[in-house]
Amino acid sequence: MKFYYIYKALAHPENNGYVRPFTLKERLAHVGEAQRTLGSQFAWICDAMDNRIKHALGNAPNSEFVIDPGGRVVRKRSWSDPEVLRKDLVELVGPVEKPTDPESLELKTQAPPRAAARGVVERIEIPEGLRAVMIKPQLSGEKDADPFYAKLRAEADGELLRGGQGKLYLRFMMDPLYHVHWNNLVEPIRIRFVSGDQGTELDSRVTPGEWTGPKVKEAADIDPRELLVAVDTSQSRQPLRLVVKYFACHDKQGWCKPVTQVYSLAFQPDRDGGRVTSGRRRDQFAGRGGGRGQRPGSSFRPRFGDRPGFGGRPGSGERGFERRRGFGGRPRFPLPERQGPATAVFGRIAGVDVGSGRLTIAVRDGGNRDFRVTDKTPLQRNRRSARLADCRKGDRIVVRIDPDQEPPLAVQQVIVRGEHSEKK
């Protein structure tokens, strides 16, 4: 048996301070950091920057595959389950006399690097339901060009993505790979949204079009710099262009220098952008500045093990990969053959009208959406066959849809998980 880790796009960027890499070199550096901090001797496979492996394997954040010597996938699940994997290996390969358990490994883990103080800058309040959007750093092809020491993450609310008018949240994080920090003894970070051929005019679609970061008493820190702006793209959906200026310092190498970098930002969701977890924000950045804690409403976000259809072995009991209806992890829908509009909707039930067969869902990216459910629509609640009348307001829900239909969309499959028992 050979075991491999696959490095993919970060499912939860900023866990332990690590941020999304912009180049393949930085991805490989992340692999090196994982080997150093985790202490594991597993070999690593690093996905390309276009995330082709992630997409081919179904985009699940913590998937697990068993491949036989002939290259055939004989087990798969979209959420790793060590106990079930051990049973699989006993069945496929055979038992071992002295099975290894995690406690006996005595892995020598190490903490991530920390270049300066953190928890000194107060976090801002942001809306719930934000979604990562596409950004493109303007990378230089020169060998001696500065890397993006501070990296941007951009998230938009549902109103901006759907209607063209809404809020855009920007956050700049110092990349711990470079062991640098903000220099608070000089002018703070400055951001300009520019337009025109020369890039000197402010973009009138963004308010404010220019922003200067906070002044911090500490001489140096690695806290994020963040802002919330209003955007109106009703006249133009062309990408935004950001010019960012800041000072970066490396104490061990003894330098501080001004840095100017440019991004373009498109108004479309980033399927590989991951999700910054509320728990990480609370734990990592709580400090003298008070921290932001959880996003509003995030305390009710289900854990992976509690989501409908997550975890476990395939329910069909068949061994062939192609014949399985699904595999652990996410709801048991076949993977799409093409990329395109979303075919599944996640959220919580906001309303049920049994008479008209209408189901209202408070979706993750904000707002409510209506769907049609018929008596023939396959529906499960708490992993049992159910009816629309069994669904309760507040239940977690996943529905499969055909996005090419006219609204309200007819649901093809429904999976619900709730705390209340079904009607008898």
Secondary structure, 3 states (H helix, E strand, C coil): CCCEEEECCCCCCCHHHCCCCCCHHHHHHHHHHHHHHHCCCCEEEECCCCCHHHHHCCCCCECEEEECCCCCEEEEECECCHHHHHHHHHHHCCCCCCCCCHHHHCCCCCCCCCCCECCCCCCCCCCCCCEEEEEEECCCCCCCCCCCCEEEEEEECHHHHHHCEEEEEEEEEECHHHCCEEECCCCCCEEEEEECCCCCEECCCEECCEEECCCCCCCEECCCEEEEEEEECCCCCCCEEEEEEEEEEECCCCEEEEEEEEEEEEEEECCCCCCCCHHHHHHHHCCCCCCCCCCCCHHHCCCHHHCCCCCCCCCCCCCCCCCCCCCCCCCCCCCCCCCCCCCEEEEEEEEEECCCCEEEEEECCCCEEEEECCCCCCEEECCEECCHHHCCCCCEEEEEECCCCCCCEEEEEEEEECCCCCCC
